[in-house]
């Protein structure tokens, strides 16, 4: 089953010690994912094609605890000039 487009903001306990492995693992779920880690606030803002449960399980498997998950609206998709009717 294909994963849906998803945008999540996660608050993660212990992210500072495993930031790179978490980012690498998320990119294995979706190579085109946008991932922004903020260790000062212990948050991870991710947008891509994945299931929320898979992301939470992956983070738990790396030894971190997810404190909060917030679903966010998707970012606007880029539009080409042709799609706007301009050439």
N, CA, C and O atoms as a GROMACS GRO file, in nm:
protein
  348
    1UNK      N    1   0.083  -0.117   0.000
    1UNK     CA    2   0.000   0.000   0.000
    1UNK      C    3   0.088   0.125   0.000
    1UNK      O    4   0.182   0.136   0.079
    2UNK      N    5   0.058   0.217  -0.088
    2UNK     CA    6   0.137   0.339  -0.100
    2UNK      C    7   0.108   0.432   0.018
    2UNK      O    8  -0.007   0.449   0.057
    3UNK      N    9   0.212   0.490   0.072
    3UNK     CA   10   0.197   0.580   0.186
    3UNK      C   11   0.140   0.714   0.140
    3UNK      O   12   0.169   0.758   0.029
    4UNK      N   13   0.060   0.778   0.225
    4UNK     CA   14   0.001   0.906   0.189
    4UNK      C   15   0.099   1.022   0.211
    4UNK      O   16   0.198   1.008   0.283
    5UNK      N   17   0.070   1.135   0.149
    5UNK     CA   18   0.144   1.257   0.182
    5UNK      C   19   0.110   1.292   0.325
    5UNK      O   20  -0.006   1.287   0.365
    6UNK      N   21   0.211   1.329   0.401
    6UNK     CA   22   0.190   1.354   0.543
    6UNK      C   23   0.287   1.462   0.590
    6UNK      O   24   0.401   1.467   0.545
    7UNK      N   25   0.242   1.548   0.680
    7UNK     CA   26   0.327   1.650   0.740
    7UNK      C   27   0.307   1.641   0.891
    7UNK      O   28   0.197   1.661   0.941
    8UNK      N   29   0.415   1.610   0.963
    8UNK     CA   30   0.408   1.592   1.107
    8UNK      C   31   0.511   1.678   1.179
    8UNK      O   32   0.622   1.700   1.129
    9UNK      N   33   0.473   1.727   1.294
    9UNK     CA   34   0.566   1.790   1.386
    9UNK      C   35   0.570   1.701   1.509
    9UNK      O   36   0.468   1.681   1.575
   10UNK      N   37   0.686   1.647   1.539
   10UNK     CA   38   0.701   1.555   1.651
   10UNK      C   39   0.790   1.617   1.757
   10UNK      O   40   0.893   1.677   1.726
   11UNK      N   41   0.751   1.601   1.881
   11UNK     CA   42   0.836   1.638   1.993
   11UNK      C   43   0.896   1.508   2.045
   11UNK      O   44   0.823   1.416   2.084
   12UNK      N   45   1.030   1.501   2.045
   12UNK     CA   46   1.098   1.374   2.071
   12UNK      C   47   1.199   1.389   2.184
   12UNK      O   48   1.289   1.473   2.178
   13UNK      N   49   1.183   1.307   2.284
   13UNK     CA   50   1.278   1.303   2.395
   13UNK      C   51   1.400   1.223   2.351
   13UNK      O   52   1.388   1.108   2.309
   14UNK      N   53   1.518   1.285   2.362
   14UNK     CA   54   1.642   1.216   2.328
   14UNK      C   55   1.686   1.232   2.183
   14UNK      O   56   1.778   1.164   2.139
   15UNK      N   57   1.622   1.321   2.107
   15UNK     CA   58   1.656   1.338   1.964
   15UNK      C   59   1.800   1.386   1.945
   15UNK      O   60   1.863   1.353   1.844
   16UNK      N   61   1.854   1.463   2.039
   16UNK     CA   62   1.987   1.519   2.020
   16UNK      C   63   2.095   1.412   2.008
   16UNK      O   64   2.197   1.435   1.943
   17UNK      N   65   2.073   1.297   2.068
   17UNK     CA   66   2.175   1.192   2.064
   17UNK      C   67   2.166   1.103   1.939
   17UNK      O   68   2.262   1.034   1.906
   18UNK      N   69   2.053   1.104   1.870
   18UNK     CA   70   2.036   1.018   1.752
   18UNK      C   71   1.979   1.092   1.631
   18UNK      O   72   1.914   1.032   1.546
   19UNK      N   73   2.005   1.222   1.624
   19UNK     CA   74   1.948   1.302   1.516
   19UNK      C   75   1.984   1.246   1.378
   19UNK      O   76   1.895   1.227   1.296
   20UNK      N   77   2.111   1.220   1.352
   20UNK     CA   78   2.152   1.172   1.219
   20UNK      C   79   2.091   1.036   1.187
   20UNK      O   80   2.039   1.019   1.076
   21UNK      N   81   2.095   0.936   1.276
   21UNK     CA   82   2.030   0.808   1.245
   21UNK      C   83   1.880   0.821   1.221
   21UNK      O   84   1.825   0.749   1.138
   22UNK      N   85   1.813   0.912   1.293
   22UNK     CA   86   1.669   0.932   1.270
   22UNK      C   87   1.646   0.988   1.130
   22UNK      O   88   1.559   0.940   1.058
   23UNK      N   89   1.723   1.089   1.092
   23UNK     CA   90   1.709   1.148   0.959
   23UNK      C   91   1.738   1.044   0.851
   23UNK      O   92   1.663   1.034   0.753
   24UNK      N   93   1.844   0.967   0.867
   24UNK     CA   94   1.878   0.863   0.769
   24UNK      C   95   1.766   0.760   0.756
   24UNK      O   96   1.730   0.720   0.645
   25UNK      N   97   1.710   0.717   0.869
   25UNK     CA   98   1.602   0.618   0.867
   25UNK      C   99   1.476   0.675   0.801
   25UNK      O  100   1.408   0.604   0.726
   26UNK      N  101   1.444   0.801   0.827
   26UNK     CA  102   1.328   0.864   0.763
   26UNK      C  103   1.347   0.875   0.612
   26UNK      O  104   1.252   0.859   0.535
   27UNK      N  105   1.469   0.903   0.570
   27UNK     CA  106   1.496   0.912   0.426
   27UNK      C  107   1.486   0.775   0.360
   27UNK      O  108   1.459   0.767   0.240
   28UNK      N  109   1.508   0.668   0.436
   28UNK     CA  110   1.486   0.534   0.380
   28UNK      C  111   1.337   0.507   0.359
   28UNK      O  112   1.299   0.434   0.268
   29UNK      N  113   1.252   0.567   0.444
   29UNK     CA  114   1.107   0.556   0.424
   29UNK      C  115   1.064   0.635   0.301
   29UNK      O  116   0.982   0.588   0.222
   30UNK      N  117   1.119   0.757   0.285
   30UNK     CA  118   1.088   0.842   0.170
   30UNK      C  119   1.209   0.928   0.139
   30UNK      O  120   1.239   1.023   0.211
   31UNK      N  121   1.278   0.894   0.033
   31UNK     CA  122   1.400   0.965  -0.006
   31UNK      C  123   1.375   1.113  -0.033
   31UNK      O  124   1.466   1.194  -0.018
   32UNK      N  125   1.254   1.148  -0.073
   32UNK     CA  126   1.223   1.288  -0.104
   32UNK      C  127   1.164   1.364   0.014
   32UNK      O  128   1.118   1.477  -0.005
   33UNK      N  129   1.165   1.308   0.132
   33UNK     CA  130   1.105   1.375   0.249
   33UNK      C  131   1.181   1.502   0.284
   33UNK      O  132   1.302   1.511   0.266
   34UNK      N  133   1.106   1.599   0.334
   34UNK     CA  134   1.167   1.721   0.388
   34UNK      C  135   1.172   1.704   0.538
   34UNK      O  136   1.070   1.677   0.602
   35UNK      N  137   1.291   1.718   0.594
   35UNK     CA  138   1.311   1.691   0.736
   35UNK      C  139   1.387   1.809   0.798
   35UNK      O  140   1.494   1.847   0.752
   36UNK      N  141   1.328   1.865   0.903
   36UNK     CA  142   1.394   1.974   0.974
   36UNK      C  143   1.398   1.936   1.124
   36UNK      O  144   1.294   1.925   1.189
   37UNK      N  145   1.518   1.916   1.174
   37UNK     CA  146   1.536   1.881   1.315
   37UNK      C  147   1.577   2.006   1.391
   37UNK      O  148   1.661   2.083   1.345
   38UNK      N  149   1.517   2.025   1.508
   38UNK     CA  150   1.551   2.137   1.596
   38UNK      C  151   1.582   2.077   1.732
   38UNK      O  152   1.493   2.053   1.813
   39UNK      N  153   1.711   2.054   1.757
   39UNK     CA  154   1.749   1.989   1.883
   39UNK      C  155   1.727   2.081   2.002
   39UNK      O  156   1.706   2.032   2.113
   40UNK      N  157   1.731   2.212   1.984
   40UNK     CA  158   1.708   2.306   2.094
   40UNK      C  159   1.566   2.290   2.150
   40UNK      O  160   1.545   2.306   2.271
   41UNK      N  161   1.471   2.260   2.063
   41UNK     CA  162   1.332   2.243   2.106
   41UNK      C  163   1.287   2.097   2.104
   41UNK      O  164   1.171   2.066   2.131
   42UNK      N  165   1.379   2.007   2.072
   42UNK     CA  166   1.353   1.863   2.067
   42UNK      C  167   1.237   1.830   1.973
   42UNK      O  168   1.150   1.748   2.004
   43UNK      N  169   1.237   1.896   1.855
   43UNK     CA  170   1.130   1.871   1.758
   43UNK      C  171   1.187   1.825   1.625
   43UNK      O  172   1.302   1.850   1.590
   44UNK      N  173   1.101   1.757   1.553
   44UNK     CA  174   1.132   1.708   1.419
   44UNK      C  175   1.011   1.741   1.332
   44UNK      O  176   0.901   1.692   1.357
   45UNK      N  177   1.033   1.822   1.230
   45UNK     CA  178   0.928   1.862   1.137
   45UNK      C  179   0.954   1.785   1.008
   45UNK      O  180   1.054   1.808   0.941
   46UNK      N  181   0.863   1.693   0.973
   46UNK     CA  182   0.885   1.609   0.856
   46UNK      C  183   0.764   1.614   0.763
   46UNK      O  184   0.649   1.619   0.807
   47UNK      N  185   0.794   1.612   0.636
   47UNK     CA  186   0.688   1.611   0.534
   47UNK      C  187   0.731   1.516   0.424
   47UNK      O  188   0.840   1.529   0.368
   48UNK      N  189   0.644   1.421   0.393
   48UNK     CA  190   0.677   1.324   0.288
   48UNK      C  191   0.569   1.218   0.277
   48UNK      O  192   0.456   1.238   0.323
   49UNK      N  193   0.604   1.107   0.216
   49UNK     CA  194   0.511   0.995   0.196
   49UNK      C  195   0.543   0.885   0.297
   49UNK      O  196   0.636   0.807   0.279
   50UNK      N  197   0.464   0.881   0.402
   50UNK     CA  198   0.482   0.780   0.505
   50UNK      C  199   0.356   0.773   0.590
   50UNK      O  200   0.270   0.861   0.585
   51UNK      N  201   0.349   0.668   0.669
   51UNK     CA  202   0.240   0.652   0.764
   51UNK      C  203   0.289   0.699   0.901
   51UNK      O  204   0.403   0.670   0.939
   52UNK      N  205   0.206   0.769   0.973
   52UNK     CA  206   0.244   0.821   1.104
   52UNK      C  207   0.293   0.709   1.196
   52UNK      O  208   0.393   0.726   1.266
   53UNK      N  209   0.224   0.595   1.196
   53UNK     CA  210   0.263   0.483   1.283
   53UNK      C  211   0.403   0.433   1.250
   53UNK      O  212   0.477   0.394   1.340
   54UNK      N  213   0.441   0.432   1.121
   54UNK     CA  214   0.575   0.389   1.082
   54UNK      C  215   0.681   0.484   1.136
   54UNK      O  216   0.787   0.440   1.181
   55UNK      N  217   0.653   0.613   1.131
   55UNK     CA  218   0.749   0.713   1.180
   55UNK      C  219   0.768   0.697   1.331
   55UNK      O  220   0.881   0.697   1.379
   56UNK      N  221   0.659   0.684   1.404
   56UNK     CA  222   0.668   0.669   1.549
   56UNK      C  223   0.742   0.540   1.586
   56UNK      O  224   0.825   0.541   1.676
   57UNK      N  225   0.713   0.430   1.517
   57UNK     CA  226   0.780   0.302   1.544
   57UNK      C  227   0.930   0.313   1.515
   57UNK      O  228   1.012   0.260   1.590
   58UNK      N  229   0.965   0.380   1.408
   58UNK     CA  230   1.106   0.398   1.372
   58UNK      C  231   1.180   0.476   1.480
   58UNK      O  232   1.291   0.439   1.517
   59UNK      N  233   1.119   0.581   1.530
   59UNK     CA  234   1.182   0.664   1.633
   59UNK      C  235   1.197   0.585   1.763
   59UNK      O  236   1.300   0.593   1.830
   60UNK      N  237   1.095   0.508   1.798
   60UNK     CA  238   1.104   0.423   1.918
   60UNK      C  239   1.214   0.319   1.901
   60UNK      O  240   1.287   0.291   1.997
   61UNK      N  241   1.228   0.262   1.782
   61UNK     CA  242   1.330   0.160   1.757
   61UNK      C  243   1.471   0.216   1.774
   61UNK      O  244   1.564   0.142   1.803
   62UNK      N  245   1.486   0.348   1.755
   62UNK     CA  246   1.617   0.411   1.771
   62UNK      C  247   1.641   0.458   1.915
   62UNK      O  248   1.741   0.523   1.943
   63UNK      N  249   1.549   0.424   2.005
   63UNK     CA  250   1.569   0.453   2.146
   63UNK      C  251   1.517   0.587   2.195
   63UNK      O  252   1.552   0.629   2.305
   64UNK      N  253   1.436   0.653   2.117
   64UNK     CA  254   1.379   0.782   2.158
   64UNK      C  255   1.231   0.764   2.194
   64UNK      O  256   1.166   0.668   2.153
   65UNK      N  257   1.180   0.858   2.272
   65UNK     CA  258   1.039   0.857   2.310
   65UNK      C  259   0.970   0.975   2.245
   65UNK      O  260   1.014   1.089   2.258
   66UNK      N  261   0.861   0.947   2.176
   66UNK     CA  262   0.782   1.052   2.112
   66UNK      C  263   0.686   1.108   2.217
   66UNK      O  264   0.600   1.036   2.267
   67UNK      N  265   0.701   1.236   2.250
   67UNK     CA  266   0.615   1.299   2.350
   67UNK      C  267   0.485   1.348   2.289
   67UNK      O  268   0.380   1.341   2.353
   68UNK      N  269   0.493   1.398   2.165
   68UNK     CA  270   0.374   1.458   2.103
   68UNK      C  271   0.388   1.448   1.952
   68UNK      O  272   0.497   1.462   1.897
   69UNK      N  273   0.275   1.425   1.885
   69UNK     CA  274   0.270   1.425   1.739
   69UNK      C  275   0.158   1.520   1.697
   69UNK      O  276   0.045   1.508   1.743
   70UNK      N  277   0.192   1.613   1.611
   70UNK     CA  278   0.094   1.708   1.560
   70UNK      C  279   0.088   1.695   1.408
   70UNK      O  280   0.189   1.711   1.339
   71UNK      N  281  -0.031   1.666   1.356
   71UNK     CA  282  -0.048   1.664   1.211
   71UNK      C  283  -0.062   1.808   1.164
   71UNK      O  284  -0.134   1.887   1.224
   72UNK      N  285   0.008   1.840   1.055
   72UNK     CA  286   0.008   1.976   1.003
   72UNK      C  287  -0.039   1.975   0.859
   72UNK      O  288  -0.038   1.871   0.793
   73UNK      N  289  -0.081   2.091   0.809
   73UNK     CA  290  -0.121   2.098   0.668
   73UNK      C  291   0.001   2.079   0.577
   73UNK      O  292   0.113   2.116   0.612
   74UNK      N  293  -0.023   2.021   0.462
   74UNK     CA  294   0.085   2.002   0.365
   74UNK      C  295   0.130   2.136   0.310
   74UNK      O  296   0.050   2.229   0.298
   75UNK      N  297   0.258   2.146   0.277
   75UNK     CA  298   0.310   2.266   0.212
   75UNK      C  299   0.254   2.274   0.072
   75UNK      O  300   0.225   2.171   0.011
   76UNK      N  301   0.237   2.395   0.019
   76UNK     CA  302   0.188   2.408  -0.119
   76UNK      C  303   0.286   2.343  -0.216
   76UNK      O  304   0.407   2.352  -0.200
   77UNK      N  305   0.231   2.277  -0.318
   77UNK     CA  306   0.313   2.214  -0.421
   77UNK      C  307   0.356   2.321  -0.522
   77UNK      O  308   0.279   2.411  -0.552
   78UNK      N  309   0.479   2.311  -0.573
   78UNK     CA  310   0.523   2.405  -0.676
   78UNK      C  311   0.438   2.390  -0.803
   78UNK      O  312   0.395   2.279  -0.837
   79UNK      N  313   0.413   2.500  -0.870
   79UNK     CA  314   0.333   2.499  -0.992
   79UNK      C  315   0.419   2.553  -1.105
   79UNK      O  316   0.488   2.653  -1.090
   80UNK      N  317   0.414   2.486  -1.220
   80UNK     CA  318   0.490   2.532  -1.337
   80UNK      C  319   0.412   2.640  -1.409
   80UNK      O  320   0.291   2.654  -1.390
   81UNK      N  321   0.480   2.718  -1.491
   81UNK     CA  322   0.415   2.821  -1.571
   81UNK      C  323   0.313   2.760  -1.666
   81UNK      O  324   0.208   2.820  -1.692
   82UNK      N  325   0.343   2.641  -1.720
   82UNK     CA  326   0.250   2.573  -1.810
   82UNK      C  327   0.119   2.538  -1.739
   82UNK      O  328   0.011   2.549  -1.798
   83UNK      N  329   0.128   2.497  -1.614
   83UNK     CA  330   0.007   2.464  -1.538
   83UNK      C  331  -0.078   2.589  -1.514
   83UNK      O  332  -0.200   2.579  -1.498
   84UNK      N  333  -0.015   2.704  -1.512
   84UNK     CA  334  -0.089   2.829  -1.496
   84UNK      C  335  -0.143   2.881  -1.628
   84UNK      O  336  -0.217   2.980  -1.630
   85UNK      N  337  -0.107   2.817  -1.737
   85UNK     CA  338  -0.151   2.860  -1.870
   85UNK      C  339  -0.058   2.963  -1.933
   85UNK      O  340  -0.094   3.026  -2.033
   86UNK      N  341   0.059   2.981  -1.875
   86UNK     CA  342   0.158   3.074  -1.929
   86UNK      C  343   0.264   2.992  -2.003
   86UNK      O  344   0.296   2.880  -1.962
   87UNK      N  345   0.316   3.047  -2.109
   87UNK     CA  346   0.422   2.973  -2.177
   87UNK      C  347   0.545   3.057  -2.198
   87UNK      O  348   0.644   3.010  -2.254
   0.00000   0.00000   0.00000
